[in-house]
Amino acid sequence: MNELKRGSIIQANENAGAWCGTVLIVDEVKSWGVQAFVRIPMKGDAFIRLTPEQFEILSNGEAGLMPQEAEEAE
């Protein structure tokens, strides 16, 4: 987990249920896994919490896209 950082790009795997295949951006790295999000056009950000068994790391680089502030999403 220590190679992950905010902005890393991950993909949910078969252990993530309906989220399987979703490409996400890490918002927070936690002791139990990560909180990550995907941007939904015209709707805002959808967040999910994943354990290490539920995702694969695609990139440790920082994504330029970060969560929208609540007032921006409205």
CHARMM internal coordinates of N, CA and C (Angstrom, degrees):
IC EDIT
DIST 1 N 1 CA 1.4515
DIST 1 CA 1 C 1.5191
ANGL 1 N 1 CA 1 C 111.83
DIST 1 C 2 N 1.3315
ANGL 1 CA 1 C 2 N 118.03
DIHE 1 N 1 CA 1 C 2 N -25.80
DIST 2 N 2 CA 1.4527
ANGL 1 C 2 N 2 CA 119.02
DIHE 1 CA 1 C 2 N 2 CA -175.07
DIST 2 CA 2 C 1.5227
ANGL 2 N 2 CA 2 C 112.88
DIHE 1 C 2 N 2 CA 2 C -70.29
DIST 2 C 3 N 1.3583
ANGL 2 CA 2 C 3 N 119.63
DIHE 2 N 2 CA 2 C 3 N -12.54
DIST 3 N 3 CA 1.4529
ANGL 2 C 3 N 3 CA 120.02
DIHE 2 CA 2 C 3 N 3 CA 175.82
DIST 3 CA 3 C 1.5280
ANGL 3 N 3 CA 3 C 111.43
DIHE 2 C 3 N 3 CA 3 C -81.08
DIST 3 C 4 N 1.3205
ANGL 3 CA 3 C 4 N 116.71
DIHE 3 N 3 CA 3 C 4 N -16.24
DIST 4 N 4 CA 1.4629
ANGL 3 C 4 N 4 CA 121.11
DIHE 3 CA 3 C 4 N 4 CA 177.44
DIST 4 CA 4 C 1.5182
ANGL 4 N 4 CA 4 C 110.45
DIHE 3 C 4 N 4 CA 4 C -81.68
DIST 4 C 5 N 1.3387
ANGL 4 CA 4 C 5 N 115.07
DIHE 4 N 4 CA 4 C 5 N 149.41
DIST 5 N 5 CA 1.4531
ANGL 4 C 5 N 5 CA 120.52
DIHE 4 CA 4 C 5 N 5 CA 174.76
DIST 5 CA 5 C 1.5215
ANGL 5 N 5 CA 5 C 107.82
DIHE 4 C 5 N 5 CA 5 C -147.88
DIST 5 C 6 N 1.3043
ANGL 5 CA 5 C 6 N 115.62
DIHE 5 N 5 CA 5 C 6 N 169.47
DIST 6 N 6 CA 1.4569
ANGL 5 C 6 N 6 CA 120.69
DIHE 5 CA 5 C 6 N 6 CA 177.32
DIST 6 CA 6 C 1.5263
ANGL 6 N 6 CA 6 C 108.21
DIHE 5 C 6 N 6 CA 6 C -57.31
DIST 6 C 7 N 1.3140
ANGL 6 CA 6 C 7 N 116.49
DIHE 6 N 6 CA 6 C 7 N 128.92
DIST 7 N 7 CA 1.4536
ANGL 6 C 7 N 7 CA 121.56
DIHE 6 CA 6 C 7 N 7 CA -178.46
DIST 7 CA 7 C 1.5139
ANGL 7 N 7 CA 7 C 114.20
DIHE 6 C 7 N 7 CA 7 C 99.11
DIST 7 C 8 N 1.3449
ANGL 7 CA 7 C 8 N 118.16
DIHE 7 N 7 CA 7 C 8 N -10.66
DIST 8 N 8 CA 1.4669
ANGL 7 C 8 N 8 CA 120.56
DIHE 7 CA 7 C 8 N 8 CA 175.78
DIST 8 CA 8 C 1.5288
ANGL 8 N 8 CA 8 C 108.85
DIHE 7 C 8 N 8 CA 8 C -62.43
DIST 8 C 9 N 1.3227
ANGL 8 CA 8 C 9 N 115.94
DIHE 8 N 8 CA 8 C 9 N 151.96
DIST 9 N 9 CA 1.4566
ANGL 8 C 9 N 9 CA 121.07
DIHE 8 CA 8 C 9 N 9 CA -179.93
DIST 9 CA 9 C 1.5248
ANGL 9 N 9 CA 9 C 108.78
DIHE 8 C 9 N 9 CA 9 C -108.46
DIST 9 C 10 N 1.3319
ANGL 9 CA 9 C 10 N 115.75
DIHE 9 N 9 CA 9 C 10 N 128.62
DIST 10 N 10 CA 1.4614
ANGL 9 C 10 N 10 CA 122.16
DIHE 9 CA 9 C 10 N 10 CA -178.93
DIST 10 CA 10 C 1.5235
ANGL 10 N 10 CA 10 C 109.55
DIHE 9 C 10 N 10 CA 10 C -127.77
DIST 10 C 11 N 1.3322
ANGL 10 CA 10 C 11 N 115.39
DIHE 10 N 10 CA 10 C 11 N 166.16
DIST 11 N 11 CA 1.4588
ANGL 10 C 11 N 11 CA 120.99
DIHE 10 CA 10 C 11 N 11 CA 174.52
DIST 11 CA 11 C 1.5162
ANGL 11 N 11 CA 11 C 108.24
DIHE 10 C 11 N 11 CA 11 C -129.49
DIST 11 C 12 N 1.3334
ANGL 11 CA 11 C 12 N 115.95
DIHE 11 N 11 CA 11 C 12 N 128.09
DIST 12 N 12 CA 1.4560
ANGL 11 C 12 N 12 CA 121.11
DIHE 11 CA 11 C 12 N 12 CA 177.16
DIST 12 CA 12 C 1.5278
ANGL 12 N 12 CA 12 C 108.86
DIHE 11 C 12 N 12 CA 12 C -66.83
DIST 12 C 13 N 1.3336
ANGL 12 CA 12 C 13 N 116.47
DIHE 12 N 12 CA 12 C 13 N 137.25
DIST 13 N 13 CA 1.4695
ANGL 12 C 13 N 13 CA 120.24
DIHE 12 CA 12 C 13 N 13 CA -179.00
DIST 13 CA 13 C 1.5321
ANGL 13 N 13 CA 13 C 110.95
DIHE 12 C 13 N 13 CA 13 C -104.04
DIST 13 C 14 N 1.3254
ANGL 13 CA 13 C 14 N 116.17
DIHE 13 N 13 CA 13 C 14 N -170.17
DIST 14 N 14 CA 1.4726
ANGL 13 C 14 N 14 CA 121.40
DIHE 13 CA 13 C 14 N 14 CA -175.74
DIST 14 CA 14 C 1.5251
ANGL 14 N 14 CA 14 C 113.34
DIHE 13 C 14 N 14 CA 14 C -61.20
DIST 14 C 15 N 1.3224
ANGL 14 CA 14 C 15 N 117.92
DIHE 14 N 14 CA 14 C 15 N -19.58
DIST 15 N 15 CA 1.4676
ANGL 14 C 15 N 15 CA 120.92
DIHE 14 CA 14 C 15 N 15 CA 178.41
DIST 15 CA 15 C 1.5257
ANGL 15 N 15 CA 15 C 112.61
DIHE 14 C 15 N 15 CA 15 C -79.26
DIST 15 C 16 N 1.3331
ANGL 15 CA 15 C 16 N 117.46
DIHE 15 N 15 CA 15 C 16 N -4.74
DIST 16 N 16 CA 1.4668
ANGL 15 C 16 N 16 CA 121.82
DIHE 15 CA 15 C 16 N 16 CA -177.37
DIST 16 CA 16 C 1.5273
ANGL 16 N 16 CA 16 C 112.83
DIHE 15 C 16 N 16 CA 16 C -97.67
DIST 16 C 17 N 1.3038
ANGL 16 CA 16 C 17 N 117.62
DIHE 16 N 16 CA 16 C 17 N 12.37
DIST 17 N 17 CA 1.4625
ANGL 16 C 17 N 17 CA 120.98
DIHE 16 CA 16 C 17 N 17 CA 176.50
DIST 17 CA 17 C 1.5217
ANGL 17 N 17 CA 17 C 112.83
DIHE 16 C 17 N 17 CA 17 C 63.44
DIST 17 C 18 N 1.3256
ANGL 17 CA 17 C 18 N 116.26
DIHE 17 N 17 CA 17 C 18 N -131.70
DIST 18 N 18 CA 1.4680
ANGL 17 C 18 N 18 CA 122.15
DIHE 17 CA 17 C 18 N 18 CA -176.27
DIST 18 CA 18 C 1.5239
ANGL 18 N 18 CA 18 C 112.78
DIHE 17 C 18 N 18 CA 18 C -62.26
DIST 18 C 19 N 1.3198
ANGL 18 CA 18 C 19 N 118.02
DIHE 18 N 18 CA 18 C 19 N -19.14
DIST 19 N 19 CA 1.4663
ANGL 18 C 19 N 19 CA 121.98
DIHE 18 CA 18 C 19 N 19 CA 179.21
DIST 19 CA 19 C 1.5282
ANGL 19 N 19 CA 19 C 112.32
DIHE 18 C 19 N 19 CA 19 C -81.72
DIST 19 C 20 N 1.3136
ANGL 19 CA 19 C 20 N 118.45
DIHE 19 N 19 CA 19 C 20 N -4.41
DIST 20 N 20 CA 1.4622
ANGL 19 C 20 N 20 CA 122.51
DIHE 19 CA 19 C 20 N 20 CA -178.05
DIST 20 CA 20 C 1.5278
ANGL 20 N 20 CA 20 C 111.21
DIHE 19 C 20 N 20 CA 20 C -51.32
DIST 20 C 21 N 1.3228
ANGL 20 CA 20 C 21 N 116.39
DIHE 20 N 20 CA 20 C 21 N 129.42
DIST 21 N 21 CA 1.4561
ANGL 20 C 21 N 21 CA 122.27
DIHE 20 CA 20 C 21 N 21 CA 179.76
DIST 21 CA 21 C 1.5162
ANGL 21 N 21 CA 21 C 114.52
DIHE 20 C 21 N 21 CA 21 C 91.07
DIST 21 C 22 N 1.3259
ANGL 21 CA 21 C 22 N 117.57
DIHE 21 N 21 CA 21 C 22 N -12.49
DIST 22 N 22 CA 1.4646
ANGL 21 C 22 N 22 CA 121.12
DIHE 21 CA 21 C 22 N 22 CA -178.43
DIST 22 CA 22 C 1.5223
ANGL 22 N 22 CA 22 C 110.62
DIHE 21 C 22 N 22 CA 22 C -72.76
DIST 22 C 23 N 1.3168
ANGL 22 CA 22 C 23 N 116.32
DIHE 22 N 22 CA 22 C 23 N 131.28
DIST 23 N 23 CA 1.4607
ANGL 22 C 23 N 23 CA 122.11
DIHE 22 CA 22 C 23 N 23 CA 175.51
DIST 23 CA 23 C 1.5285
ANGL 23 N 23 CA 23 C 106.92
DIHE 22 C 23 N 23 CA 23 C -90.98
DIST 23 C 24 N 1.3403
ANGL 23 CA 23 C 24 N 115.78
DIHE 23 N 23 CA 23 C 24 N 128.44
DIST 24 N 24 CA 1.4646
ANGL 23 C 24 N 24 CA 121.89
DIHE 23 CA 23 C 24 N 24 CA -173.70
DIST 24 CA 24 C 1.5167
ANGL 24 N 24 CA 24 C 111.17
DIHE 23 C 24 N 24 CA 24 C -129.82
DIST 24 C 25 N 1.3231
ANGL 24 CA 24 C 25 N 115.39
DIHE 24 N 24 CA 24 C 25 N 160.23
DIST 25 N 25 CA 1.4566
ANGL 24 C 25 N 25 CA 122.56
DIHE 24 CA 24 C 25 N 25 CA 175.53
DIST 25 CA 25 C 1.5215
ANGL 25 N 25 CA 25 C 107.92
DIHE 24 C 25 N 25 CA 25 C -110.08
DIST 25 C 26 N 1.3269
ANGL 25 CA 25 C 26 N 116.70
DIHE 25 N 25 CA 25 C 26 N 130.23
DIST 26 N 26 CA 1.4644
ANGL 25 C 26 N 26 CA 121.41
DIHE 25 CA 25 C 26 N 26 CA -179.68
DIST 26 CA 26 C 1.5229
ANGL 26 N 26 CA 26 C 109.50
DIHE 25 C 26 N 26 CA 26 C -70.98
DIST 26 C 27 N 1.3287
ANGL 26 CA 26 C 27 N 114.87
DIHE 26 N 26 CA 26 C 27 N 127.15
DIST 27 N 27 CA 1.4641
ANGL 26 C 27 N 27 CA 121.49
DIHE 26 CA 26 C 27 N 27 CA 175.73
DIST 27 CA 27 C 1.5227
ANGL 27 N 27 CA 27 C 110.45
DIHE 26 C 27 N 27 CA 27 C -96.64
DIST 27 C 28 N 1.3498
ANGL 27 CA 27 C 28 N 116.22
DIHE 27 N 27 CA 27 C 28 N -42.52
DIST 28 N 28 CA 1.4622
ANGL 27 C 28 N 28 CA 120.97
DIHE 27 CA 27 C 28 N 28 CA 179.88
DIST 28 CA 28 C 1.5222
ANGL 28 N 28 CA 28 C 109.76
DIHE 27 C 28 N 28 CA 28 C -142.92
DIST 28 C 29 N 1.3252
ANGL 28 CA 28 C 29 N 116.14
DIHE 28 N 28 CA 28 C 29 N 138.51
DIST 29 N 29 CA 1.4646
ANGL 28 C 29 N 29 CA 121.98
DIHE 28 CA 28 C 29 N 29 CA 172.74
DIST 29 CA 29 C 1.5195
ANGL 29 N 29 CA 29 C 106.69
DIHE 28 C 29 N 29 CA 29 C -98.49
DIST 29 C 30 N 1.3284
ANGL 29 CA 29 C 30 N 116.47
DIHE 29 N 29 CA 29 C 30 N 126.83
DIST 30 N 30 CA 1.4660
ANGL 29 C 30 N 30 CA 123.02
DIHE 29 CA 29 C 30 N 30 CA -178.05
DIST 30 CA 30 C 1.5273
ANGL 30 N 30 CA 30 C 109.54
DIHE 29 C 30 N 30 CA 30 C -118.54
DIST 30 C 31 N 1.3272
ANGL 30 CA 30 C 31 N 116.19
DIHE 30 N 30 CA 30 C 31 N 168.54
DIST 31 N 31 CA 1.4637
ANGL 30 C 31 N 31 CA 120.17
DIHE 30 CA 30 C 31 N 31 CA 178.47
DIST 31 CA 31 C 1.5342
ANGL 31 N 31 CA 31 C 111.75
DIHE 30 C 31 N 31 CA 31 C -64.60
DIST 31 C 32 N 1.3146
ANGL 31 CA 31 C 32 N 118.45
DIHE 31 N 31 CA 31 C 32 N -28.53
DIST 32 N 32 CA 1.4631
ANGL 31 C 32 N 32 CA 123.83
DIHE 31 CA 31 C 32 N 32 CA -178.06
DIST 32 CA 32 C 1.5255
ANGL 32 N 32 CA 32 C 113.60
DIHE 31 C 32 N 32 CA 32 C -94.02
DIST 32 C 33 N 1.3440
ANGL 32 CA 32 C 33 N 117.98
DIHE 32 N 32 CA 32 C 33 N -8.99
DIST 33 N 33 CA 1.4646
ANGL 32 C 33 N 33 CA 121.13
DIHE 32 CA 32 C 33 N 33 CA -177.02
DIST 33 CA 33 C 1.5170
ANGL 33 N 33 CA 33 C 110.58
DIHE 32 C 33 N 33 CA 33 C 154.92
DIST 33 C 34 N 1.3426
ANGL 33 CA 33 C 34 N 116.30
DIHE 33 N 33 CA 33 C 34 N -134.40
DIST 34 N 34 CA 1.4656
ANGL 33 C 34 N 34 CA 120.50
DIHE 33 CA 33 C 34 N 34 CA -178.49
DIST 34 CA 34 C 1.5169
ANGL 34 N 34 CA 34 C 110.90
DIHE 33 C 34 N 34 CA 34 C -137.46
DIST 34 C 35 N 1.3165
ANGL 34 CA 34 C 35 N 114.56
DIHE 34 N 34 CA 34 C 35 N 156.77
DIST 35 N 35 CA 1.4560
ANGL 34 C 35 N 35 CA 121.34
DIHE 34 CA 34 C 35 N 35 CA 164.02
DIST 35 CA 35 C 1.5196
ANGL 35 N 35 CA 35 C 104.42
DIHE 34 C 35 N 35 CA 35 C -108.10
DIST 35 C 36 N 1.3212
ANGL 35 CA 35 C 36 N 116.50
DIHE 35 N 35 CA 35 C 36 N 125.74
DIST 36 N 36 CA 1.4592
ANGL 35 C 36 N 36 CA 120.96
DIHE 35 CA 35 C 36 N 36 CA -176.44
DIST 36 CA 36 C 1.5270
ANGL 36 N 36 CA 36 C 109.21
DIHE 35 C 36 N 36 CA 36 C -132.55
DIST 36 C 37 N 1.3279
ANGL 36 CA 36 C 37 N 115.22
DIHE 36 N 36 CA 36 C 37 N 167.20
DIST 37 N 37 CA 1.4568
ANGL 36 C 37 N 37 CA 118.49
DIHE 36 CA 36 C 37 N 37 CA -178.64
DIST 37 CA 37 C 1.5223
ANGL 37 N 37 CA 37 C 111.04
DIHE 36 C 37 N 37 CA 37 C -143.34
DIST 37 C 38 N 1.3162
ANGL 37 CA 37 C 38 N 114.05
DIHE 37 N 37 CA 37 C 38 N 162.63
DIST 38 N 38 CA 1.4579
ANGL 37 C 38 N 38 CA 123.25
DIHE 37 CA 37 C 38 N 38 CA 172.24
DIST 38 CA 38 C 1.5259
ANGL 38 N 38 CA 38 C 106.39
DIHE 37 C 38 N 38 CA 38 C -131.97
DIST 38 C 39 N 1.3263
ANGL 38 CA 38 C 39 N 116.54
DIHE 38 N 38 CA 38 C 39 N 139.00
DIST 39 N 39 CA 1.4686
ANGL 38 C 39 N 39 CA 121.39
DIHE 38 CA 38 C 39 N 39 CA 178.49
DIST 39 CA 39 C 1.5161
ANGL 39 N 39 CA 39 C 109.24
DIHE 38 C 39 N 39 CA 39 C -83.58
DIST 39 C 40 N 1.3277
ANGL 39 CA 39 C 40 N 116.51
DIHE 39 N 39 CA 39 C 40 N 130.71
DIST 40 N 40 CA 1.4584
ANGL 39 C 40 N 40 CA 122.52
DIHE 39 CA 39 C 40 N 40 CA 176.47
DIST 40 CA 40 C 1.5286
ANGL 40 N 40 CA 40 C 106.93
DIHE 39 C 40 N 40 CA 40 C -110.48
DIST 40 C 41 N 1.3284
ANGL 40 CA 40 C 41 N 117.64
DIHE 40 N 40 CA 40 C 41 N 112.84
DIST 41 N 41 CA 1.4552
ANGL 40 C 41 N 41 CA 120.03
DIHE 40 CA 40 C 41 N 41 CA -177.38
DIST 41 CA 41 C 1.5303
ANGL 41 N 41 CA 41 C 112.59
DIHE 40 C 41 N 41 CA 41 C -53.64
DIST 41 C 42 N 1.3083
ANGL 41 CA 41 C 42 N 115.35
DIHE 41 N 41 CA 41 C 42 N 136.64
DIST 42 N 42 CA 1.4644
ANGL 41 C 42 N 42 CA 124.29
DIHE 41 CA 41 C 42 N 42 CA 178.01
DIST 42 CA 42 C 1.5352
ANGL 42 N 42 CA 42 C 113.06
DIHE 41 C 42 N 42 CA 42 C 68.37
DIST 42 C 43 N 1.3368
ANGL 42 CA 42 C 43 N 118.30
DIHE 42 N 42 CA 42 C 43 N 2.96
DIST 43 N 43 CA 1.4625
ANGL 42 C 43 N 43 CA 121.76
DIHE 42 CA 42 C 43 N 43 CA -177.93
DIST 43 CA 43 C 1.5224
ANGL 43 N 43 CA 43 C 113.17
DIHE 42 C 43 N 43 CA 43 C -124.18
DIST 43 C 44 N 1.3235
ANGL 43 CA 43 C 44 N 117.85
DIHE 43 N 43 CA 43 C 44 N -33.03
DIST 44 N 44 CA 1.4623
ANGL 43 C 44 N 44 CA 121.25
DIHE 43 CA 43 C 44 N 44 CA -177.15
DIST 44 CA 44 C 1.5148
ANGL 44 N 44 CA 44 C 111.73
DIHE 43 C 44 N 44 CA 44 C 117.28
DIST 44 C 45 N 1.3261
ANGL 44 CA 44 C 45 N 116.45
DIHE 44 N 44 CA 44 C 45 N -151.96
DIST 45 N 45 CA 1.4597
ANGL 44 C 45 N 45 CA 122.26
DIHE 44 CA 44 C 45 N 45 CA -176.01
DIST 45 CA 45 C 1.5258
ANGL 45 N 45 CA 45 C 110.55
DIHE 44 C 45 N 45 CA 45 C -106.40
DIST 45 C 46 N 1.3298
ANGL 45 CA 45 C 46 N 115.91
DIHE 45 N 45 CA 45 C 46 N 139.92
DIST 46 N 46 CA 1.4686
ANGL 45 C 46 N 46 CA 121.95
DIHE 45 CA 45 C 46 N 46 CA 174.10
DIST 46 CA 46 C 1.5231
ANGL 46 N 46 CA 46 C 106.88
DIHE 45 C 46 N 46 CA 46 C -111.12
DIST 46 C 47 N 1.3284
ANGL 46 CA 46 C 47 N 116.42
DIHE 46 N 46 CA 46 C 47 N 125.50
DIST 47 N 47 CA 1.4628
ANGL 46 C 47 N 47 CA 122.45
DIHE 46 CA 46 C 47 N 47 CA -177.12
DIST 47 CA 47 C 1.5180
ANGL 47 N 47 CA 47 C 110.78
DIHE 46 C 47 N 47 CA 47 C -105.41
DIST 47 C 48 N 1.3348
ANGL 47 CA 47 C 48 N 115.23
DIHE 47 N 47 CA 47 C 48 N 150.15
DIST 48 N 48 CA 1.4611
ANGL 47 C 48 N 48 CA 121.96
DIHE 47 CA 47 C 48 N 48 CA 175.08
DIST 48 CA 48 C 1.5258
ANGL 48 N 48 CA 48 C 107.88
DIHE 47 C 48 N 48 CA 48 C -145.65
DIST 48 C 49 N 1.3206
ANGL 48 CA 48 C 49 N 115.53
DIHE 48 N 48 CA 48 C 49 N 148.66
DIST 49 N 49 CA 1.4680
ANGL 48 C 49 N 49 CA 121.72
DIHE 48 CA 48 C 49 N 49 CA 174.12
DIST 49 CA 49 C 1.5207
ANGL 49 N 49 CA 49 C 107.37
DIHE 48 C 49 N 49 CA 49 C -105.38
DIST 49 C 50 N 1.3355
ANGL 49 CA 49 C 50 N 115.32
DIHE 49 N 49 CA 49 C 50 N 129.06
DIST 50 N 50 CA 1.4582
ANGL 49 C 50 N 50 CA 120.98
DIHE 49 CA 49 C 50 N 50 CA -177.43
DIST 50 CA 50 C 1.5265
ANGL 50 N 50 CA 50 C 110.62
DIHE 49 C 50 N 50 CA 50 C -127.86
DIST 50 C 51 N 1.3232
ANGL 50 CA 50 C 51 N 116.10
DIHE 50 N 50 CA 50 C 51 N 142.26
DIST 51 N 51 CA 1.4639
ANGL 50 C 51 N 51 CA 121.16
DIHE 50 CA 50 C 51 N 51 CA 172.21
DIST 51 CA 51 C 1.5307
ANGL 51 N 51 CA 51 C 107.62
DIHE 50 C 51 N 51 CA 51 C -87.36
DIST 51 C 52 N 1.3245
ANGL 51 CA 51 C 52 N 118.64
DIHE 51 N 51 CA 51 C 52 N 164.02
DIST 52 N 52 CA 1.4749
ANGL 51 C 52 N 52 CA 120.43
DIHE 51 CA 51 C 52 N 52 CA -178.35
DIST 52 CA 52 C 1.5347
ANGL 52 N 52 CA 52 C 114.35
DIHE 51 C 52 N 52 CA 52 C -56.46
DIST 52 C 53 N 1.3217
ANGL 52 CA 52 C 53 N 117.55
DIHE 52 N 52 CA 52 C 53 N -26.95
DIST 53 N 53 CA 1.4626
ANGL 52 C 53 N 53 CA 121.05
DIHE 52 CA 52 C 53 N 53 CA 179.82
DIST 53 CA 53 C 1.5281
ANGL 53 N 53 CA 53 C 112.29
DIHE 52 C 53 N 53 CA 53 C -74.30
DIST 53 C 54 N 1.3250
ANGL 53 CA 53 C 54 N 117.33
DIHE 53 N 53 CA 53 C 54 N -10.41
DIST 54 N 54 CA 1.4612
ANGL 53 C 54 N 54 CA 121.39
DIHE 53 CA 53 C 54 N 54 CA -174.57
DIST 54 CA 54 C 1.5236
ANGL 54 N 54 CA 54 C 114.46
DIHE 53 C 54 N 54 CA 54 C -103.12
DIST 54 C 55 N 1.3269
ANGL 54 CA 54 C 55 N 118.84
DIHE 54 N 54 CA 54 C 55 N 2.97
DIST 55 N 55 CA 1.4594
ANGL 54 C 55 N 55 CA 119.50
DIHE 54 CA 54 C 55 N 55 CA -179.57
DIST 55 CA 55 C 1.5205
ANGL 55 N 55 CA 55 C 112.56
DIHE 54 C 55 N 55 CA 55 C -149.85
DIST 55 C 56 N 1.3291
ANGL 55 CA 55 C 56 N 114.47
DIHE 55 N 55 CA 55 C 56 N 161.65
DIST 56 N 56 CA 1.4619
ANGL 55 C 56 N 56 CA 123.52
DIHE 55 CA 55 C 56 N 56 CA 174.49
DIST 56 CA 56 C 1.5225
ANGL 56 N 56 CA 56 C 107.24
DIHE 55 C 56 N 56 CA 56 C -118.41
DIST 56 C 57 N 1.3194
ANGL 56 CA 56 C 57 N 116.92
DIHE 56 N 56 CA 56 C 57 N 144.78
DIST 57 N 57 CA 1.4579
ANGL 56 C 57 N 57 CA 121.40
DIHE 56 CA 56 C 57 N 57 CA 178.89
DIST 57 CA 57 C 1.5254
ANGL 57 N 57 CA 57 C 108.78
DIHE 56 C 57 N 57 CA 57 C -85.06
DIST 57 C 58 N 1.3329
ANGL 57 CA 57 C 58 N 116.69
DIHE 57 N 57 CA 57 C 58 N 127.12
DIST 58 N 58 CA 1.4553
ANGL 57 C 58 N 58 CA 121.53
DIHE 57 CA 57 C 58 N 58 CA 176.72
DIST 58 CA 58 C 1.5208
ANGL 58 N 58 CA 58 C 111.32
DIHE 57 C 58 N 58 CA 58 C -99.21
DIST 58 C 59 N 1.3301
ANGL 58 CA 58 C 59 N 117.09
DIHE 58 N 58 CA 58 C 59 N -37.80
DIST 59 N 59 CA 1.4588
ANGL 58 C 59 N 59 CA 121.33
DIHE 58 CA 58 C 59 N 59 CA -178.13
DIST 59 CA 59 C 1.5209
ANGL 59 N 59 CA 59 C 110.41
DIHE 58 C 59 N 59 CA 59 C -155.65
DIST 59 C 60 N 1.3137
ANGL 59 CA 59 C 60 N 116.38
DIHE 59 N 59 CA 59 C 60 N 137.16
DIST 60 N 60 CA 1.4585
ANGL 59 C 60 N 60 CA 120.57
DIHE 59 CA 59 C 60 N 60 CA 175.14
DIST 60 CA 60 C 1.5214
ANGL 60 N 60 CA 60 C 111.66
DIHE 59 C 60 N 60 CA 60 C -95.74
DIST 60 C 61 N 1.3347
ANGL 60 CA 60 C 61 N 116.00
DIHE 60 N 60 CA 60 C 61 N 1.14
DIST 61 N 61 CA 1.4595
ANGL 60 C 61 N 61 CA 120.05
DIHE 60 CA 60 C 61 N 61 CA 176.65
DIST 61 CA 61 C 1.5142
ANGL 61 N 61 CA 61 C 110.02
DIHE 60 C 61 N 61 CA 61 C -71.67
DIST 61 C 62 N 1.3049
ANGL 61 CA 61 C 62 N 116.48
DIHE 61 N 61 CA 61 C 62 N 162.45
DIST 62 N 62 CA 1.4524
ANGL 61 C 62 N 62 CA 119.59
DIHE 61 CA 61 C 62 N 62 CA -179.46
DIST 62 CA 62 C 1.5230
ANGL 62 N 62 CA 62 C 110.91
DIHE 61 C 62 N 62 CA 62 C -86.56
DIST 62 C 63 N 1.3154
ANGL 62 CA 62 C 63 N 115.45
DIHE 62 N 62 CA 62 C 63 N 127.28
DIST 63 N 63 CA 1.4561
ANGL 62 C 63 N 63 CA 121.05
DIHE 62 CA 62 C 63 N 63 CA 174.43
DIST 63 CA 63 C 1.5249
ANGL 63 N 63 CA 63 C 108.38
DIHE 62 C 63 N 63 CA 63 C -77.36
DIST 63 C 64 N 1.2991
ANGL 63 CA 63 C 64 N 117.16
DIHE 63 N 63 CA 63 C 64 N 143.70
DIST 64 N 64 CA 1.4573
ANGL 63 C 64 N 64 CA 120.34
DIHE 63 CA 63 C 64 N 64 CA 179.04
DIST 64 CA 64 C 1.5113
ANGL 64 N 64 CA 64 C 112.95
DIHE 63 C 64 N 64 CA 64 C -74.65
DIST 64 C 65 N 1.3061
ANGL 64 CA 64 C 65 N 117.00
DIHE 64 N 64 CA 64 C 65 N -18.02
DIST 65 N 65 CA 1.4570
ANGL 64 C 65 N 65 CA 122.60
DIHE 64 CA 64 C 65 N 65 CA -177.18
DIST 65 CA 65 C 1.5153
ANGL 65 N 65 CA 65 C 109.87
DIHE 64 C 65 N 65 CA 65 C -91.31
DIST 65 C 66 N 1.3142
ANGL 65 CA 65 C 66 N 117.19
DIHE 65 N 65 CA 65 C 66 N 123.87
DIST 66 N 66 CA 1.4582
ANGL 65 C 66 N 66 CA 121.35
DIHE 65 CA 65 C 66 N 66 CA 177.08
DIST 66 CA 66 C 1.5241
ANGL 66 N 66 CA 66 C 108.42
DIHE 65 C 66 N 66 CA 66 C -126.91
DIST 66 C 67 N 1.3421
ANGL 66 CA 66 C 67 N 118.19
DIHE 66 N 66 CA 66 C 67 N 166.22
DIST 67 N 67 CA 1.4676
ANGL 66 C 67 N 67 CA 120.34
DIHE 66 CA 66 C 67 N 67 CA -174.70
DIST 67 CA 67 C 1.5258
ANGL 67 N 67 CA 67 C 112.99
DIHE 66 C 67 N 67 CA 67 C -54.40
DIST 67 C 68 N 1.3323
ANGL 67 CA 67 C 68 N 114.47
DIHE 67 N 67 CA 67 C 68 N 143.30
DIST 68 N 68 CA 1.4501
ANGL 67 C 68 N 68 CA 120.56
DIHE 67 CA 67 C 68 N 68 CA 176.58
DIST 68 CA 68 C 1.5234
ANGL 68 N 68 CA 68 C 109.43
DIHE 67 C 68 N 68 CA 68 C -75.38
DIST 68 C 69 N 1.3164
ANGL 68 CA 68 C 69 N 115.87
DIHE 68 N 68 CA 68 C 69 N 147.38
DIST 69 N 69 CA 1.4562
ANGL 68 C 69 N 69 CA 119.99
DIHE 68 CA 68 C 69 N 69 CA 173.43
DIST 69 CA 69 C 1.5192
ANGL 69 N 69 CA 69 C 107.52
DIHE 68 C 69 N 69 CA 69 C -72.63
DIST 69 C 70 N 1.3127
ANGL 69 CA 69 C 70 N 117.61
DIHE 69 N 69 CA 69 C 70 N 153.79
DIST 70 N 70 CA 1.4678
ANGL 69 C 70 N 70 CA 122.07
DIHE 69 CA 69 C 70 N 70 CA -176.26
DIST 70 CA 70 C 1.5246
ANGL 70 N 70 CA 70 C 112.44
DIHE 69 C 70 N 70 CA 70 C -54.05
DIST 70 C 71 N 1.3240
ANGL 70 CA 70 C 71 N 117.82
DIHE 70 N 70 CA 70 C 71 N -43.47
DIST 71 N 71 CA 1.4576
ANGL 70 C 71 N 71 CA 119.36
DIHE 70 CA 70 C 71 N 71 CA -178.22
DIST 71 CA 71 C 1.5246
ANGL 71 N 71 CA 71 C 112.57
DIHE 70 C 71 N 71 CA 71 C -69.86
DIST 71 C 72 N 1.3319
ANGL 71 CA 71 C 72 N 118.57
DIHE 71 N 71 CA 71 C 72 N -25.72
DIST 72 N 72 CA 1.4552
ANGL 71 C 72 N 72 CA 121.62
DIHE 71 CA 71 C 72 N 72 CA 178.10
DIST 72 CA 72 C 1.5229
ANGL 72 N 72 CA 72 C 110.81
DIHE 71 C 72 N 72 CA 72 C -73.77
DIST 72 C 73 N 1.3240
ANGL 72 CA 72 C 73 N 117.80
DIHE 72 N 72 CA 72 C 73 N -31.29
DIST 73 N 73 CA 1.4536
ANGL 72 C 73 N 73 CA 122.67
DIHE 72 CA 72 C 73 N 73 CA -175.33
DIST 73 CA 73 C 1.5298
ANGL 73 N 73 CA 73 C 112.43
DIHE 72 C 73 N 73 CA 73 C -75.83
DIST 73 C 74 N 1.3155
ANGL 73 CA 73 C 74 N 117.58
DIHE 73 N 73 CA 73 C 74 N -16.93
DIST 74 N 74 CA 1.4740
ANGL 73 C 74 N 74 CA 120.04
DIHE 73 CA 73 C 74 N 74 CA -176.61
DIST 74 CA 74 C 1.4950
ANGL 74 N 74 CA 74 C 112.65
DIHE 73 C 74 N 74 CA 74 C -77.64
END
COOR INIT
IC SEED 1 N 1 CA 1 C
IC BUILD
